Structures are given as C-alpha cells and as structure tokens.
Amino acid sequence: MTLSRKLCYIIPNAATMSSLVLGIAAIMLLNDQHFLTAAIFILVGAILDVMDGQLAARLNAMTDIGKQLDSLADMVTFGVAPTMLVYHLMLLVGVMQPIAIASSLTFAMAGAFRLARFNTLPSNRSAYFIGMPIPLASLILITGSFWRYWTLNIWWAAIVVVVSYLMISPFPYPKLKHVLAAPLLLWLAVLIYALGCWFAVGWEAVPFSLLLIYAISGPLFAYTEPAQKLMERTSDDYGAGRPDCVAQKCAPLWWD
C-alpha cells in the first residue's frame, strides 16, 4: 500500500478520534461546571462526525474498523457526554436526582441500541436513517437546555425520554444529502419559520427550533403521504433504500 493510500485511511479515522477526544474532554469539564465549553466540544464533535463519513466516502476509505470506531466514538461524544451534561443541568435547576438519573440513563441506553442497530444494517448511503441519529438527538437536548435552561424540570426529563425513543424508533430520518435535495419552497418555509422564532423569542431559539423540525420529520415521513412523496423526490434509491417502516406502514417495532 502506498503512502498516499495509507493517508486516505488515516484522515477519516483522525476525524473520528478527534471527535472521541472532544467527547472525553467534555465529560472532564463537567466536574468544574464548564457546561458551555462542554457543549461546544460536543457540537464540534458533531461536525467532525459528519466530516469523517464524508471523507471516508470521497477517499474510498470505508472500512469495517472505521465503522466500528465511529460508533464507539459516537457513544462517548453523543451518548455519554450529553447524558452527563443534561444530568448536571437538571440537578443544577432542582430536578430530583432519581428523575434526572432515570431520564439521563434512558438516553444513554437508547443511544447504545441505536448505534448497535446501525452497525448491523447493510450500508446504503442513499437510504434514509432508521431512527434519529444520535448526534442530532444529543444536539436537540443541548440546544434546548441552553435556550431555556430555566425550564429544565420534570417535563424536560419527559422530553429526554421522547428523544430517546425517536432514536430507537422505526421512523425514517433524512441524511444531509436528502436535506440538501429538498425543494426550494420547503427551504423558504424553513427560513421563514427560523426568522419567526428569532423575532418572537430570540436567536437562541433558532438552533433548537430547526432541530425540532428534524425530530418531527421522522413520524411525518412514516405516516403522511405528502412527506413520503418528498422522500421519493430526495432519495436516489427510494425503492430499494427506503426504511421498512414506510413500506409496511410502520408495522415493525424497534425490536423487530
């Protein structure tokens, strides 16, 4: 193997390892209550998580060990680190410890199952995700926590459980290529929605509001005909790559 070819394999794995390091660093910072810095580390880790897959595909360097390494890094950076962050924030605002522990552990366990299931599925880059990806699930909790940190209470614990279910659900979620292929009219609607959130409650609400749309898109794609038609337009291999839950009207459950 030539040196240039070795570099093609090293570069994506380097991005994955960098994401892992940021996740570990975020956990370490929580002991000193550096919550914002920890959240930024997780956010940068999410960017690296997108980059490693794209790099591996473009460099033709997708390997089994890279796939396993990516999932292990994801579990730390988007499973354990956000779990600890949300747990500390809930305790900080007075949520009872048993409730904080139960909801946080639910997220971590759901994330582990989501990643394990992903690794057992055949690789199909044109297909939609089955269940919400764990990086986006963690970002929903983080952006929501920092936008309205004073609303973190027992109801936020319930939201953590709902997001956890979306990760292990059979609902189809679009990948980046599907989002970019969405019709211009849909992009304009999302832009108007984001601007409305900005003017109504402040710019801090925009990231959470956009991620909330993504969270809701899964059930919409599964149960509404207009959304399923959008899947057909944005997927290159809709007939072979669409999730079973769409083909079977979401008959299978997450354990099937």
QUIKA-V612362 format. One record per pair of residues at least 24 apart in sequence whose ideal C-beta (glycine too) atoms are under 8 Angstrom apart, sorted by the first residue. I is the first residue (numbers start at 1). GAP is how many residues later the second one is. D is the distance in whole Angstrom. If there is no record, write none. Layout:
i;gap;d
I;GAP;D
I;GAP;D
This chain:
i;gap;d
8;51;4
8;52;7
8;53;5
9;50;8
9;52;5
9;54;7
9;57;8
11;44;6
11;48;7
11;50;7
12;40;5
12;41;8
12;43;4
12;44;4
12;47;7
12;49;6
12;54;6
13;39;7
13;53;6
13;56;6
15;33;5
15;34;8
15;36;5
15;37;4
15;40;6
16;32;7
16;33;8
16;36;5
16;50;7
16;53;5
16;54;5
16;57;5
17;52;8
17;56;7
18;27;8
18;30;5
19;26;4
19;27;8
19;29;4
19;30;5
19;33;7
19;54;5
19;55;8
19;58;5
20;25;8
20;52;7
20;53;4
20;56;6
20;57;6
22;26;7
22;55;6
23;50;7
23;53;4
23;54;3
23;55;7
23;57;7
23;58;5
24;52;6
24;57;8
26;51;7
26;55;4
26;59;7
27;49;8
27;53;6
27;54;5
27;57;6
30;54;5
30;55;6
30;58;5
33;55;7
33;59;8
35;50;6
35;53;7
35;54;7
36;110;7
38;43;7
38;47;6
39;46;7
39;103;5
39;107;6
41;40;8
42;35;6
42;36;7
42;39;5
42;40;6
42;43;7
42;96;6
42;97;8
42;100;6
43;96;7
43;99;7
45;32;4
45;33;7
45;36;8
45;90;8
46;31;8
46;32;7
46;89;4
46;90;8
46;92;8
46;93;6
49;24;8
49;25;7
49;28;7
49;29;8
49;86;5
50;85;8
50;126;7
57;68;7
62;61;8
67;52;6
67;56;8
68;51;7
71;44;4
71;45;8
71;47;7
71;48;6
74;37;8
74;41;6
74;60;6
74;61;7
75;36;6
75;37;6
75;40;6
75;59;8
77;58;8
78;33;7
78;56;5
78;57;5
78;59;7
78;60;4
79;28;8
79;29;5
79;32;4
79;33;6
79;36;8
79;55;6
79;59;7
80;28;6
81;57;8
82;25;7
82;56;4
82;59;6
82;60;6
83;24;5
83;25;4
83;28;8
85;57;7
85;60;8
86;55;5
86;56;8
86;59;6
86;74;6
89;56;5
89;60;7
89;63;6
90;62;5
90;66;7
90;67;7
92;60;8
93;56;7
93;57;7
93;59;5
93;60;7
94;59;8
95;57;7
95;58;6
95;59;6
95;61;8
95;62;6
96;58;8
99;55;6
99;58;5
100;57;7
102;55;8
103;54;4
103;55;8
103;57;4
103;58;6
104;56;7
106;54;7
106;55;5
106;58;5
107;30;8
107;34;7
107;53;5
107;54;8
107;56;7
107;57;5
109;55;8
110;54;4
110;55;7
110;57;5
110;58;5
111;26;7
111;27;8
111;53;8
111;56;6
113;54;8
113;55;5
113;141;8
114;53;4
114;54;6
117;51;7
124;113;7
124;116;8
124;117;5
125;50;8
125;52;8
126;51;8
126;109;6
126;110;4
126;111;4
126;115;5
127;108;7
127;110;7
127;113;8
127;114;3
127;115;7
127;116;7
128;44;4
128;45;6
128;46;6
128;47;7
128;50;7
128;93;7
128;103;7
128;107;7
128;113;7
128;114;7
128;115;6
129;43;7
129;44;4
129;45;7
129;46;6
130;40;6
130;41;8
130;42;7
130;43;8
130;113;5
130;114;8
130;115;7
131;35;7
131;36;5
131;37;6
131;38;5
131;39;7
131;40;7
131;42;7
131;87;8
131;123;7
132;31;7
132;34;4
132;35;5
132;37;7
132;39;7
132;41;5
132;82;8
132;83;6
132;86;6
133;34;8
133;40;7
134;33;6
136;37;8
136;75;6
136;78;6
136;79;8
137;26;5
137;27;8
137;29;7
137;30;5
139;68;8
139;72;6
140;68;7
140;71;5
140;72;7
140;75;6
143;64;4
143;65;4
143;68;6
144;64;5
146;58;7
147;57;5
147;58;5
147;60;8
147;61;5
163;52;7
166;49;6
166;52;6
168;86;4
169;49;7
169;85;6
170;52;7
170;73;7
170;74;7
170;75;4
170;80;6
170;82;6
170;83;7
170;84;6
170;86;8
171;47;3
171;48;6
171;50;7
171;51;5
171;72;8
171;74;6
171;79;7
172;46;6
172;49;5
172;50;6
172;59;7
172;70;7
172;71;4
172;73;7
172;74;6
173;41;7
173;44;7
173;45;5
173;48;8
174;40;8
174;43;7
174;47;8
174;57;8
174;60;7
177;57;8
178;53;8
178;56;4
178;57;6
179;55;8
181;52;7
181;53;4
182;48;7
182;52;6
183;47;8
183;50;7
186;44;8
221;25;7
222;24;6
222;28;5
223;27;7
